[in-house]
Amino acid sequence: MAELTQQQKEAYWRYNIWLTTVLLIIWFVTAYIISGLLARWFNQVTFLGFPLGYYMAAQGSLAIFVIEIAVYAYLMNKKDREYGMVEEE
Amino acid sequence: MKRTWTLDKIFGLYTLAFLGVTILIGLAEYLLGLPPTWIGWIFMALSIGIYVVIGIITRTSEADQYYVAGRRVPALYNGMATGSDWMSAASFISMAGALSVQGFSGLAYVMGWTGGYLLLAVFLGPYLRQFGAYTIPDFLDARYGGNIPRIVGVVAAIACSFTYLIAQVTGVGLIVSRFIGLDFNIGVFVGLLGVLFCSVLGGMRSVTWTQVAQYIILIISYLVPVVYLSWSIFSIPIPELTYGQLLQRNNARAIEVTRDVKEKETRALWQKDVDDIDAKLKSGGVPEDDAEKLSAQRALALRQAMAPAASDDATISRYLTVPTGVGMWNFLALTFCLMVGTAGLPHILTRYYTTPSVQEARTSVAWSLFFIFLLYFTAPAYAAFARFAIYARLVGTQIAELPRWVTLWAPAGLFEVVDRNGDGLVQWADFVIKSTDFVVLATPEIAGLPFVITGLVMAGGLAAALSTADGLLLTIANAFSHDLYYNVIDRTASLKKRLTITKILLIATALIAAWVATYRLAIIVELVAWAFSLAGASFFPALVMGIWWTRTNRAGAVAGMIAGLLVTLYYMIGSRFYGVSWFGTQTIASAIFGLPVGFLVIWIVSLLTEPPPRAIQEIVTNVRYPQGDKVRAATSGAVTPTRA
């Protein structure tokens, strides 16, 4: 594996920080705003028989967390391959 | 790849065999009338037998194998192992029960215990793997240097893990005594045998593969009853889709119960109890012991006197009502504390040391959450079906002809059915729940399903409790033998000596935990909830700052960990016993204060003192860029014991 230049390293790290920030914002909005503070308001809507606020806290938010981590693993591992940072067995 | 194939085959066959045996037992029950106690025995002997066999096959005495399973566990399997390591008796036995009583407020647990994995994935997991230590105190030592951070880490790790362990052992005792009819104290020790076999013989390696086997049992047994119920009520086998309809039905039933005249009569009688106790307490002259008993009675009566909907003309039951004001603050604070605690529990964090690479560590966190999600996604449905079953099969029955499950569960003392107004019928307010732990285990019986499903759920609960106990035992024993004995007391101890000490400690810890569990202290359940706040407030800031900020130094980390712990402990003990209250926050959400203090203290103290040595700063920067074993090699002098 070739040694990375300082510039490449910075670009890699910036990408990581950007991705992490976006995911954390989605995480925060899902868990604390939609399923928390605004749940009462969302409950006025019915979805599949569920009040939507309840549905988001019980099911929706969980699904979003799973997708977020999968996206993180996929994108970061792709970036690692791009920069030749994958450990070859 | 080839290896994964073999593993897939082994665990695929294992899953089929388990399902096959379950169906056979079901047939035997249906055709031959196999008695319930036998079914209980078969399920217990079978599952513990499997764990013991796996323990024997995967035994090892190599350090890398013993501590981190050779760092060769594929992401998918590490995900499953983490899933069962993580999902304890609390997730399996208690969570859906709590949800079925608390309704919306209980969802803090569902969100908190899953959302924490995002924090783990982006802040800690891959970086800890890149650092490549054996234990969390190892990391603290390598990052901050010296014994003090290590010892603070050891103390915090043991404190969280031990309380958690006792709760698992208690869960094992409850299951074994209820279904097999063994004495609680004997049940506790029988269960421990299964755990000890694995951890003593093969350390992390055995524990990992046993946990995979346990995950498969626990997820099947959690899903089967709800899928069955969903199928029998709605003809659709996906409870997560159908229980919306059930929530509507339960809601309508709750409003009915609120308006019912007989129910009102019963509630009025409970309310009278409350008023009587109030009057007695007010008049004074009640001795302190009696006063405490009276306030416990008052709390119970008050709960029974509360209608399931706020008023006669309400259209939405309390179950679906979103809390406001202080209730909302507590909901958010608890969700946050559980998330941070999840990302700070040492027995979970060490699991990410076992993957072959940083990339696999990332994938592995994703798999972990997916496998955990399967259960948590179903828990709110389980709760709704349980509530439905109680509305449909208990409320309105004759008190003289109570359903069989009521009499079967009565000796466990988790609930009572009383006829308050003496009309010979069971009202909703006649059903006195003392602990919601019966809900998951008893729902198959409440809904009138065949006993084989109850046996299955029992095996699942046992798997959940034992797998978590395994991981915790190993964490505790390693903290003593590897972190304390080897790294602090005797650096010259041979590998053989160290492993022997670990094994003796495993047995000793297990015995002490079992012994404490036989006292059945009520405080244990509370302590487990506290463990999350303690782990969150102590480890999380020190680990995150250590990875993300090169300037963090030893003084800052130690001060931050201690400050976080102390503030959290102060609020916990203060709010639980001495009436301290900041913004009306409940005791289990104490880390909401300790955590920011921890971060702040690390930041300020680090800036006020010398920066860490250049070499350490470079390592911290390098951890950002995955590069195989390089970083590990650079730090291993200080961190890893010599290879055997």
Contacts between the chains, C-beta under 8 A, distances in Angstrom:
chain1	res1	chain2	res2	distance
A	1	B	627	6.7
A	1	B	628	7.1
A	4	B	625	6.8
A	9	B	624	7.7
A	9	B	625	6.1
A	12	B	624	7.8
A	12	B	625	6.6
A	13	B	624	5.6
A	13	B	625	7.8
A	16	B	624	7.3
A	20	B	122	4.7
A	23	B	118	6.7
A	23	B	122	6.1
A	24	B	118	7.5
A	24	B	122	6.9
A	27	B	115	6.5
A	27	B	118	5.1
A	31	B	111	5.5
A	31	B	115	5.2
A	31	B	335	6.2
A	31	B	339	7.7
A	32	B	332	5.8
A	32	B	335	7.3
A	32	B	336	7.8
A	35	B	107	7.4
A	35	B	111	6.3
A	36	B	328	6.9
A	36	B	331	6.3
A	36	B	332	5.1
A	36	B	335	7.1
A	37	B	328	6.9
A	37	B	332	7.5
A	39	B	104	7.4
A	39	B	322	4.5
A	40	B	322	4.1
A	40	B	324	7.1
A	43	B	316	7.8
A	43	B	320	7.0
A	43	B	322	6.2
A	47	B	244	7.5
A	48	B	241	6.4
A	48	B	244	4.6
A	49	B	244	2.9
A	49	B	245	4.6
A	49	B	247	6.8
A	49	B	248	5.7
A	50	B	244	3.9
A	50	B	247	6.4
A	51	B	247	7.6
A	51	B	316	7.8
A	51	B	320	5.7
A	53	B	322	5.9
A	54	B	104	6.1
A	54	B	107	7.6
A	54	B	247	7.3
A	54	B	320	5.8
A	54	B	322	7.9
A	55	B	244	7.3
A	57	B	104	6.9
A	57	B	107	4.2
A	57	B	110	7.3
A	57	B	111	6.1
A	58	B	107	5.5
A	58	B	110	6.2
A	58	B	380	4.0
A	59	B	240	6.3
A	59	B	377	6.1
A	59	B	380	7.1
A	61	B	111	5.4
A	61	B	114	7.8
A	61	B	115	7.1
A	62	B	110	6.7
A	62	B	111	7.1
A	62	B	114	5.0
A	62	B	373	5.5
A	62	B	376	5.9
A	62	B	377	5.4
A	63	B	373	7.5
A	63	B	377	7.4
A	65	B	114	5.3
A	65	B	115	5.4
A	65	B	117	6.7
A	65	B	118	5.5
A	65	B	369	6.4
A	65	B	373	7.6
A	66	B	114	7.8
A	66	B	366	7.6
A	66	B	369	5.4
A	66	B	370	5.5
A	66	B	373	5.0
A	68	B	118	5.8
A	69	B	117	6.2
A	69	B	118	5.9
A	69	B	121	4.8
A	69	B	365	5.8
A	69	B	366	4.5
A	69	B	369	5.3
A	70	B	366	4.7
A	70	B	370	7.6
A	72	B	121	5.7
A	72	B	122	6.2
A	72	B	362	6.8
A	72	B	366	7.5
A	73	B	121	7.3
A	73	B	359	8.0
A	73	B	362	4.0
A	73	B	363	4.9
A	73	B	365	6.9
A	73	B	366	4.5
A	76	B	126	7.5
A	76	B	359	7.9
A	76	B	362	5.8
A	77	B	359	4.6
A	77	B	362	6.1
A	77	B	363	6.9
A	80	B	358	7.5
A	80	B	359	5.9
A	80	B	626	5.6
A	83	B	625	7.9
A	85	B	625	6.2
A	85	B	626	4.5
A	85	B	627	6.0
A	86	B	357	7.3
A	86	B	359	6.1
A	86	B	626	7.5
A	87	B	356	7.6
A	87	B	357	4.6
A	87	B	358	7.6
A	87	B	359	7.6
A	87	B	626	7.4
A	87	B	627	7.9
A	87	B	628	4.2
A	87	B	629	7.4
A	89	B	356	7.5
